[in-house]
Amino acid sequence: MTLAVAGAAWLLAWWLNIRLAAGPKSAITRFAVPAVFGVTILIMWECVVRALNVPGVILPPPSAIALSFAHNTDILWIDFVQTFVRGALSGYAIGCGSAILIAILVDRSLFLRRGILPLGNFVAALPIVGTAPIFVMWFGFGWQSKAAVVVAMTFFPMLVNMVQGLASSDAMQRDTMKTYNATYWQTLIKLKLPVSMPFALNGLKICTTLALIGAIVAEFFGSPIKGMGFRISTEVGRLALDLVWAEILVAAVTGSLFYGVVTLVDNRVAFWHPSRRR
Amino acid sequence: MRSLLPVATVSMFVIALWYVMAVVMNSAWTLDQAKRSGVELSFSEIVFDTMEQERPRLPSPHQVALELWDATIDKKITSRRSLVFHGWVTLSATLLGFLIGSLLGVLLAVSIVHSRVMDMGVMPWAIASQTIPILALAPMIIVILNSVGLSGLIPKAIISAYLSFFPVVVGMVSGFRSPEFMQQDLMRTYNATAWQVFWKLRVPASLPFLFTSLKIGIAASLVGAIVGELPTGAVAGLGARLLAGSYYGQTTQIWAALFSAAILAAMLVGTIGMLQRVTLARMGMDR
């Protein structure tokens, strides 16, 4: 019976989406089509889990996850503060901030730039999450070690982007600054920093995801009795999967919002870049 | 080639800084030991001791290099203490997951390019999924699959697969869309079918995008396989070496595992880079 409902919902949504997508693209259809798709997946999930009697320790239905979310808002909030505000955000600020400062220093020398760019690109592709046990050993179980992992993860992608950004002004613009007899600081503030903004914000966007991953994975290596990574790994052990899914929901929403906020800044600051032309 | 000297200089600087940090971080233990046995140490003695500790806070570069040599060349590769053995465990999960993930990713990208409904319905989710930390799902997948009776290679490969899946989808959609209107119009004047347009225009045009997204995908796959090894309780693999090292305070072992993971990542990305150069050169698309 429930399987039939699932099938009917699928067909209905499929038909609806084909109708919606066939029409002219507008702001409404742009939002409605993925929304219908998402809701259908949720309905299918709920119906299939109920119809086949999948045990809750393997896959809880969305309704159970929502219930668990509503019951455990206090726990989720504590974990959110511990992992995101203390671990991820502080590490993100330190990592990206220091990368920007070092990029400005590196930018003064062509030699250093040639040396650091290939190395930075190389390190940015390495599995840096692996440093988590080392930082946990150095800085203890608290949020400081998580922030340190986040610093290590965000530093190199940010550095590479920022160095490229600062070097992206063209020769004509630099010559103009020279004919104005501009000092180093004037060139930096009025030319180099503005032209580097699209690159900088691209780096900042990439780092939002890395920061959250770093903070969560580092908690798998040791943590006080709070935090999203800690909760996920211990509640999985206790087979309380509805709480695990609620925690993952928080992580997903946090990640998307974090990315969204940086994208908003990007749209305000770097609107002039050619890649934005429509 | 002109960047060889700068890169070498910066690398030398990093190694020198590492030695200095090793002295600074390990000297506390040295001084403490000396005080207990009532010996006064000269500066050179302190420096020498910080390089040779059994369980240093920060092992010096040559200790890590020795451990790497010891664990890869000197040990038999079937030994459980060999990094080649653990590296292979991780590598096999990475490769299997990468194959599954990138294949499914390309398939989904094909359907997104050819269907407006898929494009409008699925694509926003594929993009949004890149902003969320999917790695957080890893422990749950491992434990659930374990309770269903699957353990070992497959669960890790699944984590690797979904980590490499989304970058490939997003990259390949822009790849398949990269032919210009002019080229598409030309295909239409030839009366080409959708099948022909796909194989003769879209696929060749998408190759640069394919290799770029494969590079991102395989790096993500490796991270997935390593993290996938953590919740199983440190049985085998580089992730297990990391975890075991952190349980028993074997810092040199952690660093050696970390470096072998880095070497593995470099080899994997390098292999795809080489394929990219050879393929694009044959097609006349290299710059």
Interface residues (C-beta under 8 A of the other chain):
Chain A: W14 N17 I18 L20 A21 A22 K25 T29 R30 V33 P34 V36 F37 G38 V57 I58 L59 F111 L112 R113 R114 G115 I116 L117 P118 L119 F122 A125 L126 P127 V129 G130 T131 A132 P133 I134 V136 M137 W138 T208 T209 L212 I213 I216 V217 F220 F221 G222 M228 G229 I232 S233 V236 G237 L241 V244 E247 I248 A251 A252 G255 S256 F258 Y259 G260
Chain B: R2 S3 P6 V7 A8 T9 V10 S11 V14 R57 R116 V117 D119 M120 G121 V122 M123 P124 W125 A128 Q130 T131 I132 P133 L135 A136 L137 P139 M140 V143 I144 S147 V148 K215 A219 L222 V223 I226 V227 L230 P231 L238 G239 L242 L243 G245 S246 G249 T251 I254 W255 A257 L258 A261 A262 A265 A266 V269
